[in-house]
């Protein structure tokens, strides 16, 4: 999941120690709209706790089930291209 834009989440020294309070926001910013919006988060920058943040985000976002792209419950984007014969 990676948005086409350049949006980042920056956790500076003033909030980085409370990163867990922002975990839902970070995951939603990456995942909503299947991560394809130009304002979707494509990176999380932090001054410390980087490994813990990465692991927590991987666990949170990794819960989403990959489904058939035609399934109305599918949350992850899939690209389909019909190639000419």
N, C-alpha and C positions, 0 to 999 in steps of 0.2 A: 504494500500500500504506500503510495507516494504521490502526493499532490503535484500537479504540474507547476505550481507557483513557487515562490521563494519565501513563503511565510514561515517564521520561526517562533518558537516559544523560548524566551530568555528568562531563566531563573537566576536572578542576581543574588548577591550576598544578603540582601534584605529579606528574601523569601525562600531561599534555597533550603534552609533547614526545615521548612514546613512543606516540602515538595509533595508529601503524601496528601495534603489538603487539596492539591491541584491535579491529582492523578486522573480523575474522571474527565476534567476539562482537557487535559493533554490527550488522553485516548480518544475522546470525541473529536478533537480538532484534527487528529490524524485520520480517523475512520469515517466520520460522517460523510455522506454522499460518496461512499466507497473510496474516499481519498483522492477523488478526481477533480475536485474544485480548485480553482486557482488560488483560493484562500486557505485551502487545507494545509495543515502543518506538515512541513517536509523536514523538520529538524527540531530537536530540543537541545538547547544549550544551557549548561549549568556550571557554576563555579566549583561545585563539589557534589558528592553523592551520585556521580554520574553512572557508576555501575549499578547501583541500587535502582536508580530511575529507569535505566535501560531494561533491567530484568523485570521490574514491575510493569512497564509498558508492554514488553514482549508477552508477559503472561496475560495481561488484560486484553490486548489486541489479538493474541493468539487464540482466544476463546471463540472467535467468530468462525462459523462453519462455512467452508467453501461449498457452494451449491451450483447447480446448473444455472447458467446465466438467464435462462427463460423463467426460472422459478421466481414468483413474485416475492418470496421471502428471502431471496438472495441479497446479501449485504455487500459483498465484495464485487467490485466491477470486473467485468470480463469483456474482452474485445473480440468481436467476431468480424471477420472479413470474408466475404464471398469472392473467391478468386475467379476470374473469367476462365472459361474452358478453353 
